[in-house]
Structure formats: C-alpha cells, structure tokens
Amino acid sequence: MVLCYYLNMDQENIKKIIANNMLVFRKRSGLTQAELAEKINYSDKAVSKWERGDGIPDVLVLCEMAEIFGVTLNDMVSENAPRKVPPMRATRVVITCLS
C-alpha cells in the first residue's frame, strides 16, 4: 500500500514531502522550531535540517511529531496530506477569554 509506493520513490522526493509536511503541521500547531525540538528532545538545528529536506527523522520521531501535531504517521509522509487546520489549543482559548 503506502509503504510500497514510497519504496519506489526516490529518496530526495521523500525528503521534500516530509520536510514540507513537517513545516506545514508545525506552523499550524503554532510551534517554533525550538519548541518542537524541545518536545521531541532534539535540537532546533535538527528540526531546521529536516524542514529543509537535508535529512529525515527516524520513524519513531516521525510518530512522536504526528502525535504532537494531531495527525497520523501517514499524514506525515504522504504527498496528499490533509491540510486542515488542527483545533485551537485550549490554552489559547483560555488566554483569549481572559483578555
């Protein structure tokens, strides 16, 4: 299925897809590279490298990021990942209500 499709794709294309999805999902989650890096116990330089497509995180890190972003692992590696906006964080709602 999906795995077979990716085995036939060249590595550079896979890097670009994952890089783009990471960037979109991170920004939609309202996280900086440094904040994401802290959550996954990596450096912001590693996150930057992955988002540039100069490398890819291992599958366990991709799974962890998918959980943080509220998407599936398939969404993280799919060329046709859904671009829906995740629900607003509860803390933002509380802050908005308080202000």
Number of C-alpha atoms within 10 A of each C-alpha: 5 9 9 8 8 15 10 8 10 9 12 11 13 19 20 20 18 25 24 19 22 24 19 16 25 20 14 16 18 14 14 14 18 15 16 20 18 12 12 14 10 14 16 16 12 17 24 17 15 20 23 17 19 13 19 20 16 8 10 10 14 20 17 15 23 20 12 15 21 14 17 16 16 15 18 24 23 16 16 11 16 12 11 9 11 13 9 11 10 9 9 10 10 10 9 9 8 7 5
